[in-house]
Amino acid sequence: MNTFECILLDGQALLSKLDVKVTIAGFIARTTVTMTYFNPTDYDSSGELVFPLGEGASLCHYACDVDGHIVEGVVVEKAKAKMQYKSEVKRAVISEDAQQAVGNVFRTKVHPFPAKKTRTLVVAYDTELEVSKTGSARFIFPLNIKHPIDEYSLEVSIHVTNGGNPKLDTDFGAGVSLKSTGGTTTKSYSATYKASKKPVHRGVKIAIPNFTQRIMVEIEDSGYFAISDLVLIDDVPRTVQDVNKIAILWDASHSRVQSVSYTHLRAHETGRNLV
């Protein structure tokens, strides 16, 4: 995944502030990136944020600043979004036309972008941890910003129910490491890093040894759970073989009682035919 950028019509906006939050819960990692860009030109302009998401990543959140407040983005049909964007541009008001393009690259129009002013954009996405054939899980968020950033902050939170102690593979200097924040059944770890007036040449690399977690349970106002059978990374090519038997996993919870599939299952168990 390449580094994100905001391109103006006649140049490139400068990234002045960057805040990255990485939260790993079970086998899911959510990365929230808050970017503040500065228009260095002497005239109002429009721009486009290009944000590569990486293979397998899913966009889950987008927001931008409007009159000094962060406003959440909403999902609409692509054609409708383009019509709305053109209408808003003619009226010279703030508008964002966002889309997830081919190649898993998120793009959004930024308009207007006033001269010598800043715009703040927020992008969040989910990824599954990669697990090697040795059982080590890893997370990578690449960064390579060559010019000095006024403010850069990083916050990492990890919550796992098994596996070894997570390790922050990126060298941020003395005193920056993952520290345990307690927990018995679920172990939690955290790390923070801040810098100013410096380029950011290092991304975030996290490794969790002996990682075997296949079920993640998250409880909010109403409990829900997710199950994933992690596929180990194997560099050896596999041959496709004929299959004689298949296994079917069925959701037999009470919430599925009224579904058509549940009715078919019950009819199959009792030997009745459905007309």
Beta strands, then each sheet from edge to edge (+ up, - down):
strand 1: 5-8
strand 2: 11-12
strand 3: 14-25
strand 4: 28-38
strand 5: 45-52
strand 6: 58-66
strand 7: 69-72
strand 8: 98-101
strand 9: 105-113
strand 10: 118-128
strand 11: 130-132
strand 12: 137-141
strand 13: 145-149
strand 14: 151-160
strand 15: 167-168
strand 16: 179-182
strand 17: 187-195
strand 18: 198-200
strand 19: 204-208
strand 20: 215-219
strand 21: 223-227
strand 22: 232-233
sheet 1: 2+ 1- 5+ 9- 8+
sheet 2: 7+ 6- 10+ 4- 3+ 14+ 17- 16+
sheet 3: 15+ 19- 12+ 11- 22-
sheet 4: 13+ 18-
sheet 5: 20+ 21-
end
